[in-house]
Amino acid sequence: MFRTRAAKLQKLVAAEVPSVKFEVNLEKPRKGFFEVRVQGAKKPVLSLGPMPRPFKPLRETDMDELAAKVVAALG
């Protein structure tokens, strides 16, 4: 679920900003967390967790809306 959502977000943002570079889980991720950060920003664009299965907050997140927030944060 987490990788699928990250891939979808990457595709949506890359369609708007082709030069964007994505890095997924450079460090071991925290269990049950989904977090989107933009380099240079003080706060994450989205931080969900800790979430128990079935990860309802992540399932309810509108990825198109989230992609628009990421593009806006990229400036």
N, C-alpha and C positions, 0 to 999 in steps of 0.2 A: 504494500500500500504506500509506504513512504517513498520508495524509489519511483513508483509510478507517478505519484503526485509531483515529485521533484522533476522528473523528466517532462511532464506536461507543462510545468511552470517554465522550465528551461526553453521549451519549444515556443511558448507564447511570448516570452521576453525576447528571445533571439529574433523573432519575426519583426519586432519593433526596433530593436537595437542589435543589428547583426554583429557588431564588434564586441559584444559583451562576453566576458569569460566567466564560466561557471566552475565552482569547485564544490563537490559534494563530500561531506564528512571527511575533512582532512584529519581530524582527530577521531578517536572512538566516540560515537554519538551517545548521548544520554538516552536511556531506555524510555520510550514513550514520548519523545519530544520531536516536534517539527518546528524548525526555526529557519527564517529567511533573513539574511543580513546582506547589506550592501557595504562594500569596503569604503571606509571613510566616514560612515554614518555612526552617530553616537549610540543609537538604539536599533534593535532589530526591526525590520519591516513587519514581521509576524513572529510570534512566539507562542506555540501551543504546547502545553504539557505541564506536568506529566499526565499522560492520558492512559486510562485503562482500555483494554480491548472492549469494544470494536472501534475505538478511535473516532467517536462521534464528532468531536469538534473539527477534526481533519476532514471527515467525509462531508461536513456541512460547509466547508470553506469554498467560496466561489473563486476558482482559480483564475478566471478572466479578470475579476476585480483585483485579486492579489497581484497579477501580472502588471496591471495598470499602476498599482502602488509602487512596485519595484521599478518600473520605467520612470515614474515621477521621482523616485529617490535617486535614480542614476543621474538625473538632471539633464 
